[in-house]
Amino acid sequence: MGDVMVTPPVLTDQMNSIV
């Protein structure tokens, strides 16, 4: 998911929670 790097830290945190 290269998009995660472009997304803000807040969004990245949500993605980590889902994974």
Protein Blocks (a to p, Z undefined) as FASTA:
>chain_A
ZZlmmpcfklmmmmmmmZZ
